């Protein structure tokens, strides 16, 4: 049932994924495989949309969800990285002032624990 669907529509899902990720073939292949895995998981769990009537529309919505999740995660990671960079802007690990502050904090912690 789902095997026949995959054989029939794998190329179409791949083309949709390829367009969605600006013709990056590696990402398109990953998205297509993740989509197929989600469809298999839906069948195993007994999701009503995938049992006996996996449709092209449902498969494309699943693919769209996979693509959106990837790009949302990428945006969150980039913004977290940028926030970390701006919070450390102008501060060097070799700056003696930073090391002294760290040393003072360690000394305070060691003395308070005694």
N, C-alpha and C positions, 0 to 999 in steps of 0.2 A: 504494500500500500504506500508507505512513505518512500520505500526504495524506488518505486516507479516514478513517484513525484520528483525525487532528487535527480534521477536520470533524465527526466523530461525538462526540468526547470533549472538545473545547476548552471548552465551557461547564461540563462537570463538573469539569475541572481548575481552571478559574477559580473555581468555587464553593468547591472544597477550599482553594485558595490564599487566598481571601477570608476563610474561617473561620479559617485558620491565622494570619493577620496581623490579627486583630481587626477585620475589616471595613474595612480600609484599601484602597480600590479601586485606588489607584495602585500600591501594593506588590503587590497580588494580580495585577494586569496584568503587572508586571515579572516576578514569579515564574513566571507561566504562560508568558510568552515565553521565559524562560531554560530552563524545562523542555522546551519544544518544541525549542529549539536543541540541548539536550543529546541529545534523542531523535534528531534529524537527524544529529548528530555520531556517535552510536552506529551508525546505519545506514551512514554513510560509512566508518567504521572496520571495519565488519563484525562488530560485537558480536553474539554469538549470541542474546541475548535480544531484540534489536530486529529481526533479520532474519526476515521472514515471519510473525512472531507477536508483534507489540507488544501487550502485554496492558494492561488497565486497572491491574492491580496494579503492574506494572513502571513505568507512567507515574506513578502516585501515589507510589511509592518514589522516583522521580527528583525529583518535585516536593518531597517531604519533604526530600530531600537539599539541594535548592536553598534551601529555607526555613531549614533548620538552619544551613547555611553562612553565610547572611546574618546570622542572629541571633548566631551564634558570633563572627563578625567584628565585629559591633556591640558585643558585650560586651567583646571584647579591646580595641577602640579606646577604649571608655569607661573601662575600668580603667587603661589606659595614660595617658589624659588625667587621671584622678583622681590617679594616682601623681605625674605631673608637677606638678599643682597643689599637692599636699601637700608635695612636696620644695621648692617655691618659696614655701610659705606663710610669710608674715611678711617676705618679702624683696621689696623694690620695685626696679624698674630704676632709679629715681631716687635710690636710697639711695647716698650718697657713699661709704660703706664698700665697697659692691660695685664701684663704679667704681675706687676706689683699688686694690683687690685685682686687678682686671683690668689696670689700668695697670702694676702691679708685675710681673704675669706677662708682659706684653708686653715690658717693659723687660728682664727676665731672659732672655727668649727672644732678643731682639735682641742682647744682650751675649754670650750663649753662642754665637751663630752667627758672631761676628766672629773 
